[in-house]
C-alpha cells in the first residue's frame, strides 16, 4: 500500500503508520476549512434590530482584536462572532482553533 500525504514530507511519511497519516491529513484539512469559514461571514438578520439581510459595514476592532460590524439600518455595532461560542472569550477565533 502506497502511503501519501499532501502535507507531509517523505521522511515523516516513512516514520508514521497509514492511519496516523490519514488522521493528520484530516486534521489539517479541518483547520484549513475552519480558517476559510472564519474569513467570511454572512448574517441573515441583524443581531440588534432583526432587519432581514442587513447592510453591514466594517466598524473597527474590539479590544480583544475581533472585527466589529455596523448595521446601516439601526447604526448599532456588534462583534463578528456575536452569538457564537467564542463571543465572550477575549481571544480571537484562530487562537481558539489551535489550542
C-alpha positions as CSV (number, residue, x, y, z in Angstrom):
1,X,0.0,0.0,0.0
2,X,1.4,3.4,-1.0
3,X,1.3,6.0,1.7
4,X,1.0,9.6,0.5
5,X,0.1,12.9,2.0
6,X,-0.5,16.4,0.6
7,X,1.0,18.0,3.7
8,X,3.8,15.7,5.0
9,X,7.3,15.1,3.5
10,X,8.6,11.7,2.6
11,X,10.7,11.2,5.8
12,X,7.8,11.9,8.0
13,X,5.5,9.6,6.0
14,X,8.1,6.8,6.3
15,X,8.1,7.1,10.1
16,X,4.3,7.0,10.5
17,X,1.6,4.4,10.1
18,X,-1.2,4.8,7.5
19,X,-3.9,5.7,10.0
20,X,-1.7,8.4,11.5
21,X,-1.1,9.9,8.1
22,X,-4.8,9.9,7.3
23,X,-5.6,11.5,10.7
24,X,-3.0,14.3,10.2
25,X,-4.3,15.0,6.7
26,X,-7.9,15.1,8.0
27,X,-6.9,17.5,10.9
28,X,-5.1,19.8,8.6
29,X,-8.0,19.9,6.1
30,X,-10.4,20.6,9.0
31,X,-8.2,23.5,10.2
32,X,-8.0,25.0,6.7
33,X,-11.8,24.7,6.3
34,X,-12.3,26.4,9.7
35,X,-9.9,29.2,8.7
36,X,-11.8,29.7,5.3
37,X,-15.1,29.9,7.1
38,X,-13.8,32.4,9.7
39,X,-12.6,34.7,6.9
40,X,-16.1,35.1,5.5
41,X,-19.2,35.9,7.4
42,X,-22.9,36.2,6.5
43,X,-25.7,37.4,8.7
44,X,-29.3,36.6,7.6
45,X,-30.6,39.0,10.2
46,X,-29.1,41.9,12.2
47,X,-28.4,40.7,15.7
48,X,-29.5,44.1,17.2
49,X,-32.6,45.2,15.2
50,X,-33.7,42.0,13.5
51,X,-33.5,43.5,9.9
52,X,-33.6,40.8,7.2
53,X,-30.4,40.9,5.1
54,X,-28.9,43.9,6.8
55,X,-26.3,46.1,5.1
56,X,-23.3,45.6,7.3
57,X,-20.0,47.6,7.1
58,X,-16.8,47.0,9.0
59,X,-16.6,49.3,12.0
60,X,-13.2,48.9,13.6
61,X,-12.0,46.3,16.1
62,X,-13.0,45.4,19.7
63,X,-10.4,45.5,22.5
64,X,-10.0,41.8,22.0
65,X,-8.9,42.3,18.4
66,X,-12.2,41.0,16.9
67,X,-13.7,42.6,13.9
68,X,-16.7,44.9,14.6
69,X,-19.6,45.4,12.2
70,X,-22.2,48.2,12.0
71,X,-25.7,47.6,10.7
72,X,-26.7,50.5,8.4
73,X,-30.4,50.1,9.4
74,X,-30.1,50.6,13.1
75,X,-26.5,52.0,13.3
76,X,-25.6,49.6,16.1
77,X,-22.2,47.8,16.3
78,X,-21.5,44.2,17.2
79,X,-18.7,41.7,17.0
80,X,-18.4,39.3,14.1
81,X,-18.7,36.2,16.4
82,X,-21.7,37.5,18.3
83,X,-23.9,34.6,19.4
84,X,-21.2,32.0,18.9
85,X,-19.1,30.0,21.4
86,X,-16.1,32.4,21.1
87,X,-18.2,35.6,21.8
88,X,-17.4,36.0,25.5
89,X,-13.8,35.0,25.1
90,X,-11.1,37.6,24.9
91,X,-9.2,35.6,22.3
92,X,-9.7,35.6,18.6
93,X,-11.1,32.5,16.8
94,X,-7.8,31.5,15.3
95,X,-6.2,31.2,18.8
96,X,-9.1,29.0,20.0
97,X,-8.9,26.8,16.9
98,X,-5.2,26.0,17.5
99,X,-5.5,25.2,21.3
